[in-house]
Amino acid sequence: MKKIFPIHPANPERICWGCDKYCSANDMMCGNGSDRTQHPFELFGENWREWGSDYTPEPVAEDRCVVAPAPRK
């Protein structure tokens, strides 16, 4: 089963985000290179999800004005 990717992790600098193992930055067991892969939150900031092609904004509640129908004559 695929792990859920956290949107805003508490301490992203402690983990390598290069694969689904999420190894500790001090003990990378997957062989993903010599340095850890940063979380997109660290690279792009708060709105990092808007950078991807699969971005769909969260629905916003709209204030709709209900108009009563005109009375029949």
PDB file of N, CA, C and O in Angstrom:
ATOM      1  N   MET A   1       0.837  -1.171   0.000  1.00  0.00           N
ATOM      2  CA  MET A   1       0.000   0.000   0.000  1.00  0.00           C
ATOM      3  C   MET A   1       0.891   1.246   0.000  1.00  0.00           C
ATOM      4  O   MET A   1       1.905   1.292   0.696  1.00  0.00           O
ATOM      5  N   LYS A   2       0.514   2.226  -0.764  1.00  0.00           N
ATOM      6  CA  LYS A   2       1.288   3.444  -0.883  1.00  0.00           C
ATOM      7  C   LYS A   2       1.057   4.333   0.338  1.00  0.00           C
ATOM      8  O   LYS A   2      -0.069   4.474   0.815  1.00  0.00           O
ATOM      9  N   LYS A   3       2.145   4.931   0.835  1.00  0.00           N
ATOM     10  CA  LYS A   3       2.041   5.825   1.988  1.00  0.00           C
ATOM     11  C   LYS A   3       1.467   7.170   1.567  1.00  0.00           C
ATOM     12  O   LYS A   3       1.662   7.610   0.433  1.00  0.00           O
ATOM     13  N   ILE A   4       0.770   7.809   2.469  1.00  0.00           N
ATOM     14  CA  ILE A   4       0.224   9.139   2.218  1.00  0.00           C
ATOM     15  C   ILE A   4       1.348  10.151   2.338  1.00  0.00           C
ATOM     16  O   ILE A   4       2.083  10.155   3.326  1.00  0.00           O
ATOM     17  N   PHE A   5       1.485  11.014   1.328  1.00  0.00           N
ATOM     18  CA  PHE A   5       2.534  12.019   1.331  1.00  0.00           C
ATOM     19  C   PHE A   5       2.049  13.231   2.118  1.00  0.00           C
ATOM     20  O   PHE A   5       1.038  13.829   1.751  1.00  0.00           O
ATOM     21  N   PRO A   6       2.750  13.611   3.199  1.00  0.00           N
ATOM     22  CA  PRO A   6       2.297  14.740   4.021  1.00  0.00           C
ATOM     23  C   PRO A   6       2.436  16.073   3.285  1.00  0.00           C
ATOM     24  O   PRO A   6       3.440  16.312   2.613  1.00  0.00           O
ATOM     25  N   ILE A   7       1.444  16.924   3.411  1.00  0.00           N
ATOM     26  CA  ILE A   7       1.440  18.218   2.729  1.00  0.00           C
ATOM     27  C   ILE A   7       2.309  19.231   3.463  1.00  0.00           C
ATOM     28  O   ILE A   7       3.109  19.928   2.840  1.00  0.00           O
ATOM     29  N   HIS A   8       2.159  19.315   4.778  1.00  0.00           N
ATOM     30  CA  HIS A   8       2.954  20.232   5.603  1.00  0.00           C
ATOM     31  C   HIS A   8       3.537  19.461   6.790  1.00  0.00           C
ATOM     32  O   HIS A   8       2.974  19.508   7.884  1.00  0.00           O
ATOM     33  N   PRO A   9       4.656  18.752   6.593  1.00  0.00           N
ATOM     34  CA  PRO A   9       5.240  17.994   7.703  1.00  0.00           C
ATOM     35  C   PRO A   9       5.811  18.925   8.769  1.00  0.00           C
ATOM     36  O   PRO A   9       6.222  20.047   8.473  1.00  0.00           O
ATOM     37  N   ALA A  10       5.831  18.448  10.002  1.00  0.00           N
ATOM     38  CA  ALA A  10       6.303  19.265  11.129  1.00  0.00           C
ATOM     39  C   ALA A  10       7.796  19.578  11.022  1.00  0.00           C
ATOM     40  O   ALA A  10       8.189  20.733  11.188  1.00  0.00           O
ATOM     41  N   ASN A  11       8.627  18.587  10.750  1.00  0.00           N
ATOM     42  CA  ASN A  11      10.082  18.771  10.654  1.00  0.00           C
ATOM     43  C   ASN A  11      10.590  18.113   9.378  1.00  0.00           C
ATOM     44  O   ASN A  11      11.156  17.022   9.438  1.00  0.00           O
ATOM     45  N   PRO A  12      10.401  18.753   8.221  1.00  0.00           N
ATOM     46  CA  PRO A  12      10.788  18.096   6.961  1.00  0.00           C
ATOM     47  C   PRO A  12      12.282  17.892   6.810  1.00  0.00           C
ATOM     48  O   PRO A  12      12.709  17.046   6.025  1.00  0.00           O
ATOM     49  N   GLU A  13      13.084  18.643   7.540  1.00  0.00           N
ATOM     50  CA  GLU A  13      14.543  18.534   7.412  1.00  0.00           C
ATOM     51  C   GLU A  13      15.092  17.253   8.032  1.00  0.00           C
ATOM     52  O   GLU A  13      16.264  16.937   7.825  1.00  0.00           O
ATOM     53  N   ARG A  14      14.304  16.521   8.771  1.00  0.00           N
ATOM     54  CA  ARG A  14      14.771  15.292   9.427  1.00  0.00           C
ATOM     55  C   ARG A  14      14.633  14.056   8.556  1.00  0.00           C
ATOM     56  O   ARG A  14      15.147  12.994   8.909  1.00  0.00           O
ATOM     57  N   ILE A  15      13.944  14.173   7.416  1.00  0.00           N
ATOM     58  CA  ILE A  15      13.616  13.011   6.605  1.00  0.00           C
ATOM     59  C   ILE A  15      14.083  13.221   5.167  1.00  0.00           C
ATOM     60  O   ILE A  15      14.078  14.344   4.662  1.00  0.00           O
ATOM     61  N   CYS A  16      14.488  12.129   4.512  1.00  0.00           N
ATOM     62  CA  CYS A  16      14.777  12.152   3.080  1.00  0.00           C
ATOM     63  C   CYS A  16      13.469  11.806   2.370  1.00  0.00           C
ATOM     64  O   CYS A  16      12.860  10.777   2.663  1.00  0.00           O
ATOM     65  N   TRP A  17      13.042  12.643   1.455  1.00  0.00           N
ATOM     66  CA  TRP A  17      11.761  12.484   0.781  1.00  0.00           C
ATOM     67  C   TRP A  17      11.902  11.880  -0.609  1.00  0.00           C
ATOM     68  O   TRP A  17      10.990  12.005  -1.426  1.00  0.00           O
ATOM     69  N   GLY A  18      13.026  11.228  -0.895  1.00  0.00           N
ATOM     70  CA  GLY A  18      13.304  10.721  -2.229  1.00  0.00           C
ATOM     71  C   GLY A  18      12.556   9.468  -2.635  1.00  0.00           C
ATOM     72  O   GLY A  18      12.450   9.183  -3.827  1.00  0.00           O
ATOM     73  N   CYS A  19      12.034   8.709  -1.683  1.00  0.00           N
ATOM     74  CA  CYS A  19      11.284   7.498  -2.023  1.00  0.00           C
ATOM     75  C   CYS A  19      10.220   7.267  -0.946  1.00  0.00           C
ATOM     76  O   CYS A  19      10.028   8.100  -0.061  1.00  0.00           O
ATOM     77  N   ASP A  20       9.538   6.133  -1.034  1.00  0.00           N
ATOM     78  CA  ASP A  20       8.469   5.835  -0.081  1.00  0.00           C
ATOM     79  C   ASP A  20       8.967   5.319   1.266  1.00  0.00           C
ATOM     80  O   ASP A  20       8.158   5.055   2.156  1.00  0.00           O
ATOM     81  N   LYS A  21      10.277   5.171   1.435  1.00  0.00           N
ATOM     82  CA  LYS A  21      10.809   4.679   2.710  1.00  0.00           C
ATOM     83  C   LYS A  21      10.872   5.772   3.765  1.00  0.00           C
ATOM     84  O   LYS A  21      10.797   5.481   4.959  1.00  0.00           O
ATOM     85  N   TYR A  22      11.009   7.038   3.341  1.00  0.00           N
ATOM     86  CA  TYR A  22      11.108   8.188   4.250  1.00  0.00           C
ATOM     87  C   TYR A  22      12.167   7.947   5.322  1.00  0.00           C
ATOM     88  O   TYR A  22      11.882   8.022   6.517  1.00  0.00           O
ATOM     89  N   CYS A  23      13.394   7.656   4.880  1.00  0.00           N
ATOM     90  CA  CYS A  23      14.508   7.386   5.786  1.00  0.00           C
ATOM     91  C   CYS A  23      14.892   8.632   6.569  1.00  0.00           C
ATOM     92  O   CYS A  23      14.619   9.756   6.148  1.00  0.00           O
ATOM     93  N   SER A  24      15.518   8.420   7.696  1.00  0.00           N
ATOM     94  CA  SER A  24      16.070   9.516   8.473  1.00  0.00           C
ATOM     95  C   SER A  24      17.186  10.169   7.665  1.00  0.00           C
ATOM     96  O   SER A  24      17.893   9.483   6.927  1.00  0.00           O
ATOM     97  N   ALA A  25      17.355  11.471   7.792  1.00  0.00           N
ATOM     98  CA  ALA A  25      18.382  12.189   7.041  1.00  0.00           C
ATOM     99  C   ALA A  25      19.779  11.703   7.388  1.00  0.00           C
ATOM    100  O   ALA A  25      20.697  11.848   6.580  1.00  0.00           O
ATOM    101  N   ASN A  26      19.960  11.130   8.569  1.00  0.00           N
ATOM    102  CA  ASN A  26      21.267  10.627   9.004  1.00  0.00           C
ATOM    103  C   ASN A  26      21.509   9.177   8.603  1.00  0.00           C
ATOM    104  O   ASN A  26      22.645   8.706   8.662  1.00  0.00           O
ATOM    105  N   ASP A  27      20.460   8.460   8.197  1.00  0.00           N
ATOM    106  CA  ASP A  27      20.583   7.031   7.918  1.00  0.00           C
ATOM    107  C   ASP A  27      19.745   6.669   6.692  1.00  0.00           C
ATOM    108  O   ASP A  27      18.689   6.048   6.818  1.00  0.00           O
ATOM    109  N   MET A  28      20.220   7.060   5.503  1.00  0.00           N
ATOM    110  CA  MET A  28      19.476   6.774   4.276  1.00  0.00           C
ATOM    111  C   MET A  28      19.819   5.381   3.790  1.00  0.00           C
ATOM    112  O   MET A  28      20.952   5.124   3.385  1.00  0.00           O
ATOM    113  N   MET A  29      18.861   4.490   3.826  1.00  0.00           N
ATOM    114  CA  MET A  29      19.083   3.099   3.493  1.00  0.00           C
ATOM    115  C   MET A  29      18.761   2.772   2.033  1.00  0.00           C
ATOM    116  O   MET A  29      19.084   1.678   1.571  1.00  0.00           O
ATOM    117  N   CYS A  30      18.144   3.676   1.310  1.00  0.00           N
ATOM    118  CA  CYS A  30      17.706   3.372  -0.052  1.00  0.00           C
ATOM    119  C   CYS A  30      18.789   3.628  -1.094  1.00  0.00           C
ATOM    120  O   CYS A  30      18.617   3.239  -2.250  1.00  0.00           O
ATOM    121  N   GLY A  31      19.888   4.264  -0.730  1.00  0.00           N
ATOM    122  CA  GLY A  31      20.935   4.567  -1.694  1.00  0.00           C
ATOM    123  C   GLY A  31      20.548   5.686  -2.640  1.00  0.00           C
ATOM    124  O   GLY A  31      20.927   5.673  -3.811  1.00  0.00           O
ATOM    125  N   ASN A  32      19.804   6.642  -2.146  1.00  0.00           N
ATOM    126  CA  ASN A  32      19.303   7.738  -2.964  1.00  0.00           C
ATOM    127  C   ASN A  32      20.341   8.851  -3.131  1.00  0.00           C
ATOM    128  O   ASN A  32      19.972  10.012  -3.307  1.00  0.00           O
ATOM    129  N   GLY A  33      21.583   8.524  -3.081  1.00  0.00           N
ATOM    130  CA  GLY A  33      22.621   9.536  -3.226  1.00  0.00           C
ATOM    131  C   GLY A  33      23.273   9.843  -1.890  1.00  0.00           C
ATOM    132  O   GLY A  33      23.032   9.159  -0.896  1.00  0.00           O
ATOM    133  N   SER A  34      24.089  10.864  -1.876  1.00  0.00           N
ATOM    134  CA  SER A  34      24.827  11.193  -0.659  1.00  0.00           C
ATOM    135  C   SER A  34      24.131  12.249   0.177  1.00  0.00           C
ATOM    136  O   SER A  34      24.504  12.471   1.329  1.00  0.00           O
ATOM    137  N   ASP A  35      23.127  12.903  -0.383  1.00  0.00           N
ATOM    138  CA  ASP A  35      22.408  13.952   0.336  1.00  0.00           C
ATOM    139  C   ASP A  35      20.916  13.655   0.272  1.00  0.00           C
ATOM    140  O   ASP A  35      20.440  13.011  -0.663  1.00  0.00           O
ATOM    141  N   ARG A  36      20.203  14.115   1.248  1.00  0.00           N
ATOM    142  CA  ARG A  36      18.770  13.827   1.299  1.00  0.00           C
ATOM    143  C   ARG A  36      18.003  14.657   0.281  1.00  0.00           C
ATOM    144  O   ARG A  36      18.432  15.745  -0.101  1.00  0.00           O
ATOM    145  N   THR A  37      16.867  14.131  -0.151  1.00  0.00           N
ATOM    146  CA  THR A  37      15.980  14.857  -1.047  1.00  0.00           C
ATOM    147  C   THR A  37      15.053  15.713  -0.200  1.00  0.00           C
ATOM    148  O   THR A  37      14.422  15.216   0.733  1.00  0.00           O
ATOM    149  N   GLN A  38      14.972  16.989  -0.520  1.00  0.00           N
ATOM    150  CA  GLN A  38      14.145  17.895   0.262  1.00  0.00           C
ATOM    151  C   GLN A  38      12.670  17.724  -0.064  1.00  0.00           C
ATOM    152  O   GLN A  38      12.300  17.314  -1.164  1.00  0.00           O
ATOM    153  N   HIS A  39      11.833  18.049   0.920  1.00  0.00           N
ATOM    154  CA  HIS A  39      10.390  18.049   0.732  1.00  0.00           C
ATOM    155  C   HIS A  39      10.039  19.262  -0.137  1.00  0.00           C
ATOM    156  O   HIS A  39      10.684  20.303  -0.012  1.00  0.00           O
ATOM    157  N   PRO A  40       9.041  19.155  -1.006  1.00  0.00           N
ATOM    158  CA  PRO A  40       8.662  20.302  -1.843  1.00  0.00           C
ATOM    159  C   PRO A  40       8.307  21.548  -1.036  1.00  0.00           C
ATOM    160  O   PRO A  40       8.464  22.666  -1.528  1.00  0.00           O
ATOM    161  N   PHE A  41       7.835  21.371   0.184  1.00  0.00           N
ATOM    162  CA  PHE A  41       7.534  22.500   1.067  1.00  0.00           C
ATOM    163  C   PHE A  41       8.793  23.323   1.339  1.00  0.00           C
ATOM    164  O   PHE A  41       8.735  24.549   1.439  1.00  0.00           O
ATOM    165  N   GLU A  42       9.935  22.634   1.457  1.00  0.00           N
ATOM    166  CA  GLU A  42      11.206  23.326   1.694  1.00  0.00           C
ATOM    167  C   GLU A  42      11.689  24.068   0.455  1.00  0.00           C
ATOM    168  O   GLU A  42      12.325  25.116   0.565  1.00  0.00           O
ATOM    169  N   LEU A  43      11.392  23.534  -0.709  1.00  0.00           N
ATOM    170  CA  LEU A  43      11.870  24.127  -1.957  1.00  0.00           C
ATOM    171  C   LEU A  43      10.989  25.266  -2.465  1.00  0.00           C
ATOM    172  O   LEU A  43      11.493  26.304  -2.894  1.00  0.00           O
ATOM    173  N   PHE A  44       9.666  25.066  -2.415  1.00  0.00           N
ATOM    174  CA  PHE A  44       8.745  26.003  -3.045  1.00  0.00           C
ATOM    175  C   PHE A  44       7.904  26.825  -2.069  1.00  0.00           C
ATOM    176  O   PHE A  44       7.235  27.772  -2.484  1.00  0.00           O
ATOM    177  N   GLY A  45       7.926  26.480  -0.787  1.00  0.00           N
ATOM    178  CA  GLY A  45       7.182  27.257   0.201  1.00  0.00           C
ATOM    179  C   GLY A  45       5.763  26.757   0.425  1.00  0.00           C
ATOM    180  O   GLY A  45       5.416  25.644   0.030  1.00  0.00           O
ATOM    181  N   GLU A  46       4.960  27.577   1.054  1.00  0.00           N
ATOM    182  CA  GLU A  46       3.601  27.224   1.470  1.00  0.00           C
ATOM    183  C   GLU A  46       2.725  26.707   0.322  1.00  0.00           C
ATOM    184  O   GLU A  46       1.955  25.766   0.514  1.00  0.00           O
ATOM    185  N   ASN A  47       2.832  27.299  -0.843  1.00  0.00           N
ATOM    186  CA  ASN A  47       1.953  26.958  -1.954  1.00  0.00           C
ATOM    187  C   ASN A  47       2.600  25.976  -2.926  1.00  0.00           C
ATOM    188  O   ASN A  47       2.409  26.094  -4.136  1.00  0.00           O
ATOM    189  N   TRP A  48       3.351  25.022  -2.423  1.00  0.00           N
ATOM    190  CA  TRP A  48       4.094  24.107  -3.276  1.00  0.00           C
ATOM    191  C   TRP A  48       3.190  23.230  -4.119  1.00  0.00           C
ATOM    192  O   TRP A  48       3.603  22.791  -5.192  1.00  0.00           O
ATOM    193  N   ARG A  49       1.978  22.960  -3.677  1.00  0.00           N
ATOM    194  CA  ARG A  49       1.080  22.086  -4.444  1.00  0.00           C
ATOM    195  C   ARG A  49       0.586  22.750  -5.719  1.00  0.00           C
ATOM    196  O   ARG A  49       0.153  22.060  -6.642  1.00  0.00           O
ATOM    197  N   GLU A  50       0.642  24.072  -5.791  1.00  0.00           N
ATOM    198  CA  GLU A  50       0.203  24.777  -6.991  1.00  0.00           C
ATOM    199  C   GLU A  50       1.195  24.625  -8.142  1.00  0.00           C
ATOM    200  O   GLU A  50       0.857  24.952  -9.280  1.00  0.00           O
ATOM    201  N   TRP A  51       2.404  24.140  -7.880  1.00  0.00           N
ATOM    202  CA  TRP A  51       3.428  23.989  -8.911  1.00  0.00           C
ATOM    203  C   TRP A  51       3.170  22.783  -9.802  1.00  0.00           C
ATOM    204  O   TRP A  51       3.633  22.762 -10.943  1.00  0.00           O
ATOM    205  N   GLY A  52       2.461  21.798  -9.328  1.00  0.00           N
ATOM    206  CA  GLY A  52       2.256  20.567 -10.083  1.00  0.00           C
ATOM    207  C   GLY A  52       1.108  20.652 -11.066  1.00  0.00           C
ATOM    208  O   GLY A  52       0.283  21.564 -11.001  1.00  0.00           O
ATOM    209  N   SER A  53       1.062  19.691 -11.980  1.00  0.00           N
ATOM    210  CA  SER A  53       0.002  19.682 -12.975  1.00  0.00           C
ATOM    211  C   SER A  53      -1.287  19.072 -12.441  1.00  0.00           C
ATOM    212  O   SER A  53      -2.339  19.215 -13.064  1.00  0.00           O
ATOM    213  N   ASP A  54      -1.223  18.393 -11.293  1.00  0.00           N
ATOM    214  CA  ASP A  54      -2.415  17.754 -10.742  1.00  0.00           C
ATOM    215  C   ASP A  54      -3.102  18.621  -9.681  1.00  0.00           C
ATOM    216  O   ASP A  54      -3.920  18.127  -8.905  1.00  0.00           O
ATOM    217  N   TYR A  55      -2.771  19.894  -9.652  1.00  0.00           N
ATOM    218  CA  TYR A  55      -3.332  20.796  -8.638  1.00  0.00           C
ATOM    219  C   TYR A  55      -4.801  21.093  -8.918  1.00  0.00           C
ATOM    220  O   TYR A  55      -5.172  21.498 -10.020  1.00  0.00           O
ATOM    221  N   THR A  56      -5.616  20.885  -7.910  1.00  0.00           N
ATOM    222  CA  THR A  56      -7.017  21.290  -7.974  1.00  0.00           C
ATOM    223  C   THR A  56      -7.295  22.090  -6.714  1.00  0.00           C
ATOM    224  O   THR A  56      -7.144  21.571  -5.608  1.00  0.00           O
ATOM    225  N   PRO A  57      -7.698  23.345  -6.861  1.00  0.00           N
ATOM    226  CA  PRO A  57      -7.924  24.171  -5.678  1.00  0.00           C
ATOM    227  C   PRO A  57      -9.073  23.626  -4.832  1.00  0.00           C
ATOM    228  O   PRO A  57     -10.008  23.008  -5.341  1.00  0.00           O
ATOM    229  N   GLU A  58      -8.976  23.871  -3.540  1.00  0.00           N
ATOM    230  CA  GLU A  58     -10.041  23.436  -2.646  1.00  0.00           C
ATOM    231  C   GLU A  58     -11.287  24.256  -2.920  1.00  0.00           C
ATOM    232  O   GLU A  58     -11.194  25.453  -3.190  1.00  0.00           O
ATOM    233  N   PRO A  59     -12.459  23.623  -2.854  1.00  0.00           N
ATOM    234  CA  PRO A  59     -13.687  24.374  -3.126  1.00  0.00           C
ATOM    235  C   PRO A  59     -13.905  25.467  -2.079  1.00  0.00           C
ATOM    236  O   PRO A  59     -13.676  25.271  -0.886  1.00  0.00           O
ATOM    237  N   VAL A  60     -14.346  26.600  -2.559  1.00  0.00           N
ATOM    238  CA  VAL A  60     -14.593  27.744  -1.687  1.00  0.00           C
ATOM    239  C   VAL A  60     -16.102  27.935  -1.581  1.00  0.00           C
ATOM    240  O   VAL A  60     -16.815  27.934  -2.585  1.00  0.00           O
ATOM    241  N   ALA A  61     -16.567  28.096  -0.362  1.00  0.00           N
ATOM    242  CA  ALA A  61     -18.002  28.321  -0.159  1.00  0.00           C
ATOM    243  C   ALA A  61     -18.367  29.688  -0.725  1.00  0.00           C
ATOM    244  O   ALA A  61     -17.755  30.702  -0.388  1.00  0.00           O
ATOM    245  N   GLU A  62     -19.368  29.694  -1.585  1.00  0.00           N
ATOM    246  CA  GLU A  62     -19.795  30.941  -2.203  1.00  0.00           C
ATOM    247  C   GLU A  62     -21.042  31.461  -1.481  1.00  0.00           C
ATOM    248  O   GLU A  62     -21.923  30.697  -1.089  1.00  0.00           O
ATOM    249  N   ASP A  63     -21.083  32.753  -1.324  1.00  0.00           N
ATOM    250  CA  ASP A  63     -22.280  33.370  -0.769  1.00  0.00           C
ATOM    251  C   ASP A  63     -23.241  33.602  -1.927  1.00  0.00           C
ATOM    252  O   ASP A  63     -23.014  34.456  -2.785  1.00  0.00           O
ATOM    253  N   ARG A  64     -24.293  32.841  -1.933  1.00  0.00           N
ATOM    254  CA  ARG A  64     -25.251  32.962  -3.026  1.00  0.00           C
ATOM    255  C   ARG A  64     -26.487  33.699  -2.539  1.00  0.00           C
ATOM    256  O   ARG A  64     -26.993  33.459  -1.443  1.00  0.00           O
ATOM    257  N   CYS A  65     -26.937  34.566  -3.355  1.00  0.00           N
ATOM    258  CA  CYS A  65     -28.143  35.344  -3.046  1.00  0.00           C
ATOM    259  C   CYS A  65     -29.329  34.604  -3.642  1.00  0.00           C
ATOM    260  O   CYS A  65     -29.364  34.345  -4.845  1.00  0.00           O
ATOM    261  N   VAL A  66     -30.276  34.271  -2.822  1.00  0.00           N
ATOM    262  CA  VAL A  66     -31.468  33.578  -3.286  1.00  0.00           C
ATOM    263  C   VAL A  66     -32.499  34.625  -3.655  1.00  0.00           C
ATOM    264  O   VAL A  66     -32.879  35.455  -2.829  1.00  0.00           O
ATOM    265  N   VAL A  67     -32.947  34.582  -4.893  1.00  0.00           N
ATOM    266  CA  VAL A  67     -33.945  35.534  -5.368  1.00  0.00           C
ATOM    267  C   VAL A  67     -35.292  34.840  -5.393  1.00  0.00           C
ATOM    268  O   VAL A  67     -35.441  33.776  -5.994  1.00  0.00           O
ATOM    269  N   ALA A  68     -36.259  35.436  -4.748  1.00  0.00           N
ATOM    270  CA  ALA A  68     -37.611  34.870  -4.721  1.00  0.00           C
ATOM    271  C   ALA A  68     -38.259  35.115  -6.072  1.00  0.00           C
ATOM    272  O   ALA A  68     -38.058  36.169  -6.675  1.00  0.00           O
ATOM    273  N   PRO A  69     -39.045  34.141  -6.559  1.00  0.00           N
ATOM    274  CA  PRO A  69     -39.724  34.337  -7.838  1.00  0.00           C
ATOM    275  C   PRO A  69     -40.787  35.445  -7.738  1.00  0.00           C
ATOM    276  O   PRO A  69     -41.346  35.704  -6.672  1.00  0.00           O
ATOM    277  N   ALA A  70     -41.035  36.070  -8.861  1.00  0.00           N
ATOM    278  CA  ALA A  70     -42.040  37.148  -8.884  1.00  0.00           C
ATOM    279  C   ALA A  70     -43.431  36.534  -8.665  1.00  0.00           C
ATOM    280  O   ALA A  70     -43.712  35.442  -9.160  1.00  0.00           O
ATOM    281  N   PRO A  71     -44.287  37.226  -7.934  1.00  0.00           N
ATOM    282  CA  PRO A  71     -45.642  36.696  -7.678  1.00  0.00           C
ATOM    283  C   PRO A  71     -46.439  36.630  -8.962  1.00  0.00           C
ATOM    284  O   PRO A  71     -46.301  37.489  -9.834  1.00  0.00           O
ATOM    285  N   ARG A  72     -47.274  35.609  -9.079  1.00  0.00           N
ATOM    286  CA  ARG A  72     -48.119  35.439 -10.258  1.00  0.00           C
ATOM    287  C   ARG A  72     -49.325  36.342 -10.164  1.00  0.00           C
ATOM    288  O   ARG A  72     -49.856  36.580  -9.080  1.00  0.00           O
ATOM    289  N   LYS A  73     -49.747  36.836 -11.288  1.00  0.00           N
ATOM    290  CA  LYS A  73     -50.931  37.717 -11.280  1.00  0.00           C
ATOM    291  C   LYS A  73     -52.126  37.007 -11.819  1.00  0.00           C
ATOM    292  O   LYS A  73     -53.209  37.587 -11.889  1.00  0.00           O
TER     293      LYS A  73
END
